[in-house]
Amino acid sequence: MRVLIVDDERHIRDSLKKYLGLEHIDAEGSETGEAALEALEREPFDAAIIDLKLPGMSGQEVLERMVRQGLLAPAIMISAHGQIADAVAALKAGARDYLVKPFDPAELVIKLRGLVADKRRENLVEAGKRTGAGETALIGETGVMRALSAQIDRIADSNVTVLISGESGTGKEVAAREIHRRGPLSAEPFVAVNIGGIHEGLMESELFGHEKGAFTGAAVRKSGLFELAGRGCLFLDEIGEMPLSLQVKLLRVLQDRKIRRLGGTGDIPVNARIISATNREIETLVREGRFREDLYYRLNVFRLTLPPLRERAADIPLLARHLLGKLTARMGKPPHVLEPAAEEKLRSYSFPGNVRELENILERALIFCEGNEIRGQDIDLHRETAAAPAFSEAGPPTGDPRSLGDLEKEAVITALARSGGNRTRAAEELGVSRKTILNKIRAYGIR
């Protein structure tokens, strides 16, 4: 935790810094309101302690400026005067709490920790609404997976920027979550965003936030995902899909560690760790001029490459059992087991769709199997590719439009349901482009 102490009395600043240090809380002091605002604009703080009476700009004015500029560190107001009117004014200005001098520093620590925990929970809830939750377990005991785990251990404690590459469905978000989980700030938010799943016109607002009135429909201030990540981790999936215009702004964030909301006038410091991922050959995008070379070097400080499932076939039974446990819990079914013939059938398959395809196959098997054992005949390996040939970039299918159309519509709806509505992931599952699946959604009137 990092706290800013704003008080014109040096002995108060020094004594609070010393006490907070004993509680493992890092603190910095500012003598004036002007200096406090400069500090808040320069670096991120988890909370602020602000004296009501300051030379020049008052503590209340500092709070009001913080709110106007979007510097949303939760604040506790302190004062030598225990006037109810002062407390009410401070709370209206944006303070989260109020203490009268002299106060028990232990009480201050309790309040600070409570404020920071509340803010973290708010960020987690908001991030969860906008980005959802994901798989958290990195499953595998083969040599390539042990080597991957060792790499994650080496980088987890640092704040190094990581670029994860690998085919679709290999578990790039799982690896990113594992890096965060093993790090010292695992209690902080992990915020994941699929760049390919956000409309280009909304992407800047989603990442950086916006001020009230920044554009039509912006009725309230909205924090961006960089802010919601706090001191945690922001995972940018499908980074190769980011438009060049936004790549420039992301590069500036990585260089300056500051963002500016749409419609905002001031910069806001951010402290989140950045992990990005791509299933495309990003070096090719750089050569073709579709991805900035300077941004590539900023993101590719440490490279983590995930192996396709066909290169770790020995992990398939272990991974299948893990996925079965997750699927049966989600579907409200009792525990199921794989008979040896089913395991062998899975091990012998190449899995072009990787872990995501394995999960889809198991989900279908759970629906159609009899009893609590999945047999070899319950594993349908051909259905994964059966729907794809019916799709074409040109539009509706030829032949019998009713029967083929019904099958195609069902396949799109199923893929969208499995991907939680993410159109990019649904397109990957069906083996078509994102443009094609958008055309199908419009053609079939899917809502």
N, C-alpha and C positions, 0 to 999 in steps of 0.2 A: 504494500500500500504506500502511495506517495501523497503527502498532504501539504498544502500551502497554508502558512500561518500569516495573517495580515494584521499587524498591530504596531502602533508607533512606539510602544515601550519595549526597548531592547531586552530588558531582563525578562519580560513575559515571553518574548519570542524565544530567547535562549533556554529558559527553563522548560518551556513546552517542547522544544526540539529535543532537549536532553531526556525528558520523561518519555516522549514518544519513541525515541531511539531505544530505550530500555524495553519497550513493548514491540520492538522490531518493526517500527513504522518510520519510514524515511520522511523527513520534513524539510521544507525550505521556508525562509522567512522573507516577508516584504514589509517595508516600513510605511508605505503609502498605498492608496488605492490605485494610483496610476502605475506604480511598480508592480502591483499585484496583477493588473490586467495584462501588462507586458509579459509577466511570467506565465500566465495562463495561455497566452497566445503563442508562447515560445515552446512549451512542452506540456504533455498531458498530466493532469493531477487527478487522483481518485476522489479527493474531497478538499474543501477549503474551510478554514476557521477564520472568521472575519470580525474584527472589532467594529462596533457601531460608530464610535467617535474616532475619526481619523483626521489628520491635517489635510486641508484641501477637500478632496472628494470623500464623502462620508461612506461608511460601510454599506448603507442602504443604496447609495448611488452605484457603488461597485456591483452589488447584486443586480441592480436594474440593467447596468451595462452588460454584465455577463449574460443575462437573459436575452437582451437585444442582439448580442453578437453570437449567440448560440454556444457559449462556453458553459456547458451544462454540468460541471462538477458540482455535486451536492454540497451545500454550504451550511455550516453552523454559525449563527451570529452570537457574539459575546459582548457583554456590556457591563460597566460598573454601576449602571442605573437600572434597577429592577422595575421599570415602568411597564405596565401592561400595554400601553399605547405603542411603546417602542417594539415590544415583542410582536404585536399584531402587525405593525407596519413592516417589520422584517420578514415575517412569514408571507405577507402579501407580496413583498418584493421578490420572493423566490427562495428564502431560507427554508431549510428542512427542519431546523430546530433552533433553540435559543437557550443560552446559559448566562447566568448573572455572576460576575466576579465578586468575590473569589469563589471558584468552583473546585470541586474535587476532580483532579486530573483523571482518576480512574473512571469517573462517570463520563468524562469527555471521550475516553478511549472506547467505552462501551457504545456511546452514541455514534462515534466515527465508524466503528466496525459494522454497526447496524445499518447506517446509511449506505456504506459501500456494498454490503450484502444485498440490500434492497435494490440498489441500482443495478447490480449484477443480475439479480433475478428478473428485473424488468427487461433488461437487454436479452436475457435468455428466452423469456416468453415471447418477446417481439421477434427475435431471430427465428424461433421455432415456428411462429405463424407464417413467416415469409420464406423460410428456406427448408423447413421440415427436418426430420431426423433421419439418420442413416445407419447402415450396418457399422458396427464398431469392432468386430473381432477379425483379427488377421490369422487365418487358419492355414496351417501347413507345417509339415515336419521334414520335407525334402531338403536337400542341401541348398538349393537355390532360395528356398524360403528362410532357411536359417541364416544365410548370407544377407538376405534382405532385412531380417530382424536385427542383425548386428549393425547394419548401416543405420537403421532407424535409431538404435541405441546411441550411436556416435553423434548424431545430429540433434537428438531430442532436447538436450540441455542447453543448446545454443539457440540464438535467434536467427540463424542463417536462413536466407530465402531458398526455398526448395522448388524445383520443377520436377514433377512426376510424369513420366511418359509410359505408354503401354497401350495395348489394343483395347477396344471397347469391352467393358464387362470384366476387366481383370482386377478391379477393386482399388482404383486410384484414390477414391474418397476414403475407403477403409484405411489405406496406408496413411493418408493425411491425418485422419482422426487418431491413428495409433501414434504418430509423431507427437501430436498434441497431448495425448493421454499420458505418454511417458515423460513429458517435459515438466518443469517446475511450476508452470502456470496452468496445469490441467483443470483447476477449479474455475478458470476463466472461460468465457464463451468460446465455442467453436462454431463459426458461422460459415456455412457452405452455400455457394451460389453457382448455378450452371449458366455460364455466359451465353451458351447457345440457346437456352430456354427463355431468355428475356428479350422482349421486343427492343430493337435498337433505340427507338425513341424514348423508352423508359429506363434504359440501362444506366445512364448517368445519375438520374434521380435515385435509383435503387442503390447504387454504390456509394454515392456521396451525400444523398439527402437533398432536401429542398426547404426553402423558407415559405412561409404563408404568402400566397399571392404570386409565387414565382412563375406560375403558368396557370392556364384555365383549369380549374378543378383542384388546385392546391389550396385547400381550405385551411389547413393547419401546417405547422412546421413538422417535418418528418426527418428523423435521423437516418443516415445511410448505413449500409452494412459495415463500413469501416468503423463507424462510431459504435455500433452494436457489438462489434468484436472486442472493444475495449483493449485490454492488455493480453487478450487471448489470441485466437488464430482466425484469419480470413482465408478460406479455401476458394480459389477461383478455378472452377472446372471448365474444360473446353476453352482455355485461354486463347487458342488459335482462332476462335470465332469472334474475338473482340474487334470492332471496327477500328480503322486507323485513327479516326478522330478521337476516339476514347483512349487509344493506346498512348497518345501524347499526354493525356491527363493522368493516366496511371503511372507513367514514367516520372512525372513531376511529384506524385505522391511518394513514390519509392525513393526519390532523391531528397525531398524536403521533409518527408514525414508529416505533411499537412494536407488537409483537404479544404475545399470551399463548397458549401452547399449551393445548389442552384438558386439564384436570386440573393445569395448572401454577399456581404461586403467584406467579411473578415475571414482569415484562415483559422482553421481549427486543428490543433496538433493531434496526431493519432499514433498509436503505439502497437498496433496489432502485428503479429507475425504473418507474413504472406507466404502461402503455399499455393502453387498453381499446378494445373495438370492438362495434358493434351493427349488425344489419341491420334493426332496427325503428326506428320514429319515436319516439325516446326522449323527446322533448318531449311527445308524446301520453301516454306512460306517466306522466310527471310530472303532467300535468293530471288524469289519471284516478286519481292517488294510488297507482299501482303502482310508482313509482320515486321515491325521496326527492329533493326539490329541492336540498337542501344537498349531497348526494352528487353529483348531476348537475353542480353548479357546480364541485365539486372535481375531477371527472374531465374536464370540458370546458374546461380552461384553453386548449388549442389544439385546433382542430377540423380534421380532415383528411377530406375527402370523396372517395371513390373513384368514378370514372365507370363506368357499365355498359359492357359490351363493344360494344353497339350504337352507343354514342356515340364509339367510336374504331375503327371498322371497318377503317381503313387499317392498324391494328396486327395484324389477324388473321393474315395470312400469316407475319409475323415471329414472332408468338406461337406459331402452329401449328408452325413449324419447331423452335422451342425445345422445345415439348412433345413433338414426335416424337422428338427426340434423347433426352429423358428417358425416354420410354416404351419405345423400342427397347432402351435399356440395361437397363431394369428387366425387360423380357420376354425378354432374351437374343437379340434379333433384330439383323440387320445394319442399317446406316443406310438409311432410307427417304426418298423425296422426294415432294412433292406436285406432280402435273401441274397446268398452268394452269387446267384446267376444275374441278379439285377446289378450288383456291384461290378461284376466282370463286364457286363454290357456297357456300363458307364465308363469304365477304365479304358475300354477299347475304342471309344469315340473321340474324335479330334476336337470337338467343342469350338467351332469357329466363333460362337458368341460368348465363350469363356464362362465365368462364374454366373453371369446373368442368365445365360442359356441353361446351365445346369439347374438353377433355381426354377426356371419356367418348366423344365421337363419334370422335375419332382412335384411341382404344384399340380400339374395335370395328372401325374400318377396317383397322387393323394385323392384326387377327385374320383378316379375311376377304379381304383383298386378295391378288392373285397377283403374285409377284415383289417387287421393292423400290420400286415406284412406286404411290402411292395415286391412283387415277383418280376422276373425278367420280362414277361409279356406285358407288364404294366408300363414298362419304359418305352415310350414312343420317340425314337430319335429322328424320325423322318418328318414329323409334323412341324418341327422348327423351321424347315425350309420350304414347307408345302405352300404357305401363304404368299411368300415373296414373289414367285414367278407370275402370279396374277396381277401384280402391281406393274405399272408402267409410268414413265415420266409424262406421257402424253395425256393421260386422263383416264376416264372410265374404261373398264375392261371390255374386250370384244367377246364374241361368241354369244352365249346365253346371258344377257345382261342381268336378268333377275337372279338366277342362281349364283353366278360368279359375284355379282354385286353384293348379294346378301352375305356370302362368305367373306368378301373383302371388308365390308362394313363391320362384320363381327370381329375380324382380325384386328382392325384399327381400334375398335372400342376396347377389346381385351388388352391390347398393348398399352393403350392410354391408361386403363385402370391399373395395370401392373406398375406403370411408371409414375403413378400418382398424378397423372395429367401432364407430365413433362413430355412435350412433343418431340424434342430431340432424342430422348432416350427411347421413346416409342418407335421412332424412325429407325434407330440403330437396331432395335430388336427385330424389326421386320425386314431389315436389310435394304432400306430405301433412303433417299435423301429427305432432309427436313422439308424441302419445298414440296416434294411429292406427298408427304403426309398432310401438309397444310391443304393441298389441293383436294385430297380425299375427304378431309374433315368438312371442307366447304361443299364438295359434291354430294356428300351423303347427309348433310345437315346435322352433323354430330355436335352436340352441345356438351 
